[in-house]
Amino acid sequence: MVWFNYTRLNRLGLRDKFYFLLAAELLNLTLGEPVRLCVPENSVEACLSMSVVMPNYVTCVKGQDKLSCMDLISNGRADLVNVGPEDLYVGMTHYDLGPLAMEVMANGEPYRARVVAVVRKSLKLDHLSDLRGKKSCHGHMNDVVGWHVPVTTLFSSGVMNADSRENTHRRLCSSCHNSSCTTDQIYAGEEGALYCLLDGKGDIAFSTVQIARDFFYARRGHESQYEYLCVNDLSRVSVRSSRPCYWAEIPSNAFIGRNVSSE
């Protein structure tokens, strides 16, 4: 298992490429040949483009999805796949795969995204159930930080109720810019959720500590108006605080493969 510190590259848009190169170099040294990177069908074109500019590092293997890629790796037909936190757990527990490269902080600790809830200082809440009927701003649907953590917490606390009836969620994107949920619109992603809150489209927004810090640092005139909402006791912490409270810690994504050190 190898840990690499490349946190700052994320802001430059180079994180995934650098991440892959490090994992590929590790395997290339071990295997002596280009790494077989497994990608889902919708990522094949991007992988092929990368293989053209890095022919000595990567060849592409198409899988139906992340799970099929794990199966291909466990059967020796591929070497690596990039996965998020949920798939990382599945790969380690069901396919006997392990992370070959993950992000670490400057202090050497594994990087973990800390999920925070941001509210206006003026929002009055005595109980978490007081959020019922309020509007929330989320990142990408089905994303761990922006969706799974807050929605699961709100479900378990009774703030939200599961409803599987058809045609009952037509207002899900009603607060999005032009009612559009595309990834390039202003309210998309964890930073977009904070824009949503700042523009008065919602009462609570879910993001990460790092994104919230950067967001409000660039908007110092608004810092005093917003706070982190602590899930356990509903206490508040200033968004300027160096010790924010958070709803959950989520491990970084990783490139996983067979444990080459044990083969």
MIMIKE-877010 format. One record per residue (C-alpha): residue number from 0; residue in three letters; y, z, x. Coordinates in pm, 1 decimal, always signed. Each point is the difference from the previous one (the first is absolute). Layout:
% MIMIKE-877010
NUM|ala|Y|Z|X
...
% end
This chain:
% MIMIKE-877010
0|met|+0.0|+0.0|+0.0
1|val|+340.8|-96.0|+139.5
2|trp|+342.2|+108.9|-126.7
3|phe|+312.0|-206.1|+61.9
4|asn|+364.4|+93.6|-37.7
5|tyr|+189.2|-293.5|-148.7
6|thr|+195.1|+161.2|-285.1
7|arg|+331.7|-159.6|+93.1
8|leu|-148.2|-350.2|-13.7
9|asn|-29.3|+33.2|-376.5
10|arg|+375.0|-43.4|-37.6
11|leu|-15.5|-320.4|+202.1
12|gly|-267.2|-151.6|-219.3
13|leu|-242.4|-5.6|+295.0
14|arg|-218.3|+294.1|-93.9
15|asp|-309.6|-174.6|-135.5
16|lys|-6.5|-265.5|+274.1
17|phe|+35.9|+256.4|+278.1
18|tyr|-253.2|+222.4|-172.3
19|phe|-250.1|-284.0|-8.5
20|leu|+61.4|-100.0|+360.6
21|leu|-80.8|+349.5|+118.9
22|ala|-319.7|+19.4|-201.2
23|ala|-94.4|-353.1|+104.2
24|glu|+60.3|+79.3|+366.6
25|leu|-227.4|+302.3|-27.9
26|leu|-279.8|-202.7|-154.1
27|asn|+63.0|-301.9|+220.9
28|leu|-50.6|+212.1|+309.1
29|thr|-319.8|+135.8|-150.2
30|leu|-145.3|-318.1|-146.0
31|gly|+140.9|-251.6|+248.6
32|glu|+88.2|-252.6|-272.2
33|pro|+258.5|-51.7|-278.9
34|val|-8.9|+256.6|-276.3
35|arg|-134.3|-108.8|-337.5
36|leu|+264.0|+125.7|-242.0
37|cys|-118.0|+15.7|-360.8
38|val|+265.0|-60.1|-263.2
39|pro|-7.6|-31.2|-380.8
40|glu|+31.9|-348.5|-145.7
41|asn|+372.7|+36.3|-67.8
42|ser|+71.2|+74.3|+367.9
43|val|-204.6|-277.6|+162.6
44|glu|+296.5|-232.7|+53.6
45|ala|+200.2|+270.9|+177.0
46|cys|-298.5|+84.7|+218.9
47|leu|-53.7|-363.7|+94.5
48|ser|+365.9|-30.4|+97.0
49|met|-36.6|+305.2|+221.4
50|ser|-317.9|-137.8|+158.7
51|val|+187.7|-316.3|+100.0
52|val|+256.9|+194.0|+201.8
53|met|-255.7|+251.2|+130.5
54|pro|-316.2|-208.0|+54.1
55|asn|-139.3|+233.6|+264.6
56|tyr|+28.4|+302.5|-223.7
57|val|-111.7|-86.0|-349.8
58|thr|-218.5|-214.0|-219.0
59|cys|+10.9|+38.3|-376.9
60|val|-283.9|+96.5|-230.5
61|lys|+56.0|-30.4|-374.6
62|gly|-116.9|+274.7|-230.6
63|gln|+39.1|+27.0|-375.8
64|asp|+182.9|+331.6|+37.4
65|lys|+22.5|+303.2|+229.5
66|leu|-338.6|+131.5|-110.3
67|ser|-175.8|-327.8|+76.4
68|cys|+170.8|+2.7|+340.2
69|met|-142.2|+345.6|+66.2
70|asp|-343.3|-130.6|-90.8
71|leu|+41.3|-295.7|+237.2
72|ile|+102.9|+234.0|+281.3
73|ser|-287.8|+239.8|-58.0
74|asn|-237.4|-299.9|+12.4
75|gly|+146.7|-127.7|+327.0
76|arg|+169.9|-308.0|-143.6
77|ala|+358.1|+119.2|+59.7
78|asp|+174.5|+255.1|+223.9
79|leu|+317.2|+128.7|-164.9
80|val|+174.5|+39.1|-334.3
81|asn|+337.9|+154.3|-80.3
82|val|-21.2|+264.2|-274.4
83|gly|+216.2|+253.3|-179.5
84|pro|-75.6|+370.2|-51.5
85|glu|-241.2|-40.3|-292.5
86|asp|-202.1|-276.3|+167.0
87|leu|+2.5|+193.6|+327.6
88|tyr|-184.5|+280.4|-176.6
89|val|-249.8|-243.4|-153.5
90|gly|-63.4|-171.9|+333.1
91|met|-64.0|+326.2|+181.9
92|thr|-220.8|+159.4|-265.3
93|his|-196.5|-295.0|-138.4
94|tyr|-8.5|-257.6|+281.4
95|asp|-4.4|+223.0|+307.6
96|leu|+311.8|-170.9|+135.7
97|gly|+277.2|+169.5|+189.1
98|pro|+368.1|-55.7|+83.1
99|leu|+46.9|-180.8|+330.4
100|ala|+379.7|+16.8|-6.1
101|met|+233.1|+218.7|-201.2
102|glu|+363.9|+93.9|+24.3
103|val|+107.7|+329.6|+155.7
104|met|+327.5|+185.8|+14.3
105|ala|+190.3|+61.5|+324.3
106|asn|-169.4|+340.6|+29.5
107|gly|-344.9|-159.0|-7.7
108|glu|-83.6|+109.0|-354.3
109|pro|-143.2|-261.9|-241.8
110|tyr|+274.5|-160.0|-207.0
111|arg|-6.0|+104.0|-365.3
112|ala|+241.7|-117.4|-266.1
113|arg|+140.0|+296.6|-190.7
114|val|+56.7|-77.1|-367.2
115|val|+322.2|+144.4|-140.8
116|ala|+160.8|+13.9|-341.1
117|val|+377.3|-43.7|+1.0
118|val|+219.4|+111.3|-289.8
119|arg|+367.3|+39.8|-71.2
120|lys|+131.9|+346.2|+69.9
121|ser|+127.5|+11.7|-359.2
122|leu|-343.8|-55.9|-154.9
123|lys|-111.6|+320.8|-172.9
124|leu|-370.7|+77.1|+14.9
125|asp|-163.6|+331.9|-82.7
126|his|-352.9|-137.6|-13.4
127|leu|-163.2|-317.5|+124.7
128|ser|-67.4|-81.1|-365.5
129|asp|+377.4|-39.3|-42.5
130|leu|-43.1|-338.8|+165.4
131|arg|-167.7|-122.1|-317.2
132|gly|+216.3|-272.4|-149.7
133|lys|+194.1|-50.8|+322.6
134|lys|+0.9|-329.3|+191.6
135|ser|-165.4|-23.3|+340.8
136|cys|+49.8|-245.2|+285.1
137|his|-310.2|-101.3|+196.5
138|gly|-87.2|-226.1|+288.2
139|his|-269.9|-259.2|-38.5
140|met|-247.4|+50.1|-283.0
141|asn|-336.8|+124.3|+133.8
142|asp|+163.2|+96.5|+330.1
143|val|-109.5|+346.5|+115.4
144|val|+349.6|+134.2|+72.8
145|gly|+192.1|-153.4|-287.8
146|trp|-268.8|+5.6|-266.7
147|his|-328.9|+184.9|+50.1
148|val|+140.4|+331.4|+126.5
149|pro|+280.5|+44.3|-255.7
150|val|-186.7|-144.1|-297.6
151|thr|-312.6|+205.5|+70.4
152|thr|+210.9|+314.3|+34.8
153|leu|+190.9|-69.2|-320.0
154|phe|-322.0|-75.0|-187.5
155|ser|-168.7|+319.2|+118.0
156|ser|+302.8|+209.2|-93.0
157|gly|+18.4|-147.8|-349.8
158|val|+331.9|-174.0|+50.8
159|met|-165.5|-338.4|-59.9
160|asn|-287.7|-88.4|-227.7
161|ala|-254.4|-272.2|+65.4
162|asp|+26.6|-279.5|-254.3
163|ser|-231.5|-298.9|+24.8
164|arg|+117.2|-173.3|-318.3
165|glu|+110.1|-358.3|+43.7
166|asn|+366.2|-102.9|-13.0
167|thr|+127.7|+358.1|+45.1
168|his|+151.7|-40.0|+344.4
169|arg|+242.1|-285.0|-52.2
170|arg|+287.8|+221.2|+120.6
171|leu|-168.5|+84.4|+330.1
172|cys|+238.0|-228.9|+189.9
173|ser|+298.4|+42.6|-231.6
174|ser|+208.2|+172.0|+269.7
175|cys|-76.0|-263.7|+261.1
176|his|+275.1|-242.5|+91.5
177|asn|-4.8|-269.7|-270.6
178|ser|-320.5|+169.6|-126.4
179|ser|-178.6|-159.3|+295.3
180|cys|-260.5|+185.5|+203.7
181|thr|-20.1|-250.9|+283.5
182|thr|-10.8|+140.8|+352.6
183|asp|+326.4|-164.7|+106.5
184|gln|+222.5|+158.2|-263.1
185|ile|+235.1|+290.4|+76.8
186|tyr|-207.0|+277.1|-161.2
187|ala|-329.9|-96.4|+163.4
188|gly|-179.7|+226.7|+245.6
189|glu|+74.5|+355.4|+110.6
190|glu|+359.5|-81.7|+98.0
191|gly|+47.0|-190.9|-324.6
192|ala|-105.3|+309.5|-193.8
193|leu|+293.3|+186.5|+157.4
194|tyr|+237.0|-283.4|-91.4
195|cys|-135.0|+31.3|-354.9
196|leu|+87.8|+370.8|-2.9
197|leu|+339.4|-52.9|+161.8
198|asp|+92.0|-265.3|-258.6
199|gly|-83.8|+235.7|-287.3
200|lys|-307.4|-193.6|-115.0
201|gly|-224.6|+304.1|+35.8
202|asp|+3.8|+379.2|+16.6
203|ile|-249.8|+45.8|+282.8
204|ala|-109.6|-227.2|+284.8
205|phe|-305.9|+10.4|+223.1
206|ser|+15.4|-105.7|+362.2
207|thr|-81.1|+133.6|+347.4
208|val|+189.4|+251.1|+211.2
209|gln|+86.2|-259.2|+265.5
210|ile|+123.3|-262.9|-244.0
211|ala|+202.5|+257.3|-195.3
212|arg|+159.2|+132.8|+318.5
213|asp|+99.8|-347.3|+116.9
214|phe|+119.7|-95.1|-347.3
215|phe|+233.5|+296.3|-44.4
216|tyr|+108.7|+0.8|+363.7
217|ala|+141.0|-346.5|-64.4
218|arg|+167.3|+133.3|-318.1
219|arg|+141.1|+330.7|+112.2
220|gly|+242.5|+7.7|-289.3
221|his|-294.2|+48.5|-237.0
222|glu|-204.8|+251.6|+200.4
223|ser|+145.8|+308.0|-166.5
224|gln|-91.0|-129.5|-347.3
225|tyr|-377.7|-27.4|+54.4
226|glu|-284.9|+236.7|+79.4
227|tyr|-373.3|+1.3|+60.3
228|leu|-193.5|+148.7|-291.6
229|cys|-281.3|+229.2|+118.0
230|val|-307.3|-45.8|-216.1
231|asn|-147.6|+350.6|+28.4
232|asp|+290.2|+213.8|-118.4
233|leu|+269.5|-255.5|-95.2
234|ser|+230.0|+133.5|+269.4
235|arg|+239.8|-248.4|+157.0
236|val|+71.4|-100.5|+358.8
237|ser|+298.9|-203.2|+113.0
238|val|-76.8|-357.0|+106.1
239|arg|+181.9|+94.4|+321.7
240|ser|-250.6|+274.5|+75.2
241|ser|-214.3|-20.3|+313.1
242|arg|-278.1|+176.8|-192.9
243|pro|-50.2|-197.9|-322.1
244|cys|-263.9|+89.6|-255.2
245|tyr|-245.0|-273.5|-92.0
246|trp|-262.3|-71.7|-264.8
247|ala|-271.8|-128.7|+232.9
248|glu|-72.9|-123.6|+352.0
249|ile|-156.4|-344.8|+25.6
250|pro|-165.4|-123.6|+322.0
251|ser|+109.5|-330.2|+150.6
252|asn|-192.1|-319.4|-52.8
253|ala|-236.9|-100.2|+277.9
254|phe|-212.0|-271.9|+150.5
255|ile|-359.9|+108.2|-40.9
256|gly|-322.4|-128.7|+145.7
257|arg|-327.4|+114.6|+145.1
258|asn|+29.9|+276.8|+255.6
259|val|-32.0|-211.7|+313.6
260|ser|-6.6|+304.9|+226.5
261|ser|-334.2|+107.8|-147.4
262|glu|-169.1|-343.7|+13.7
% end
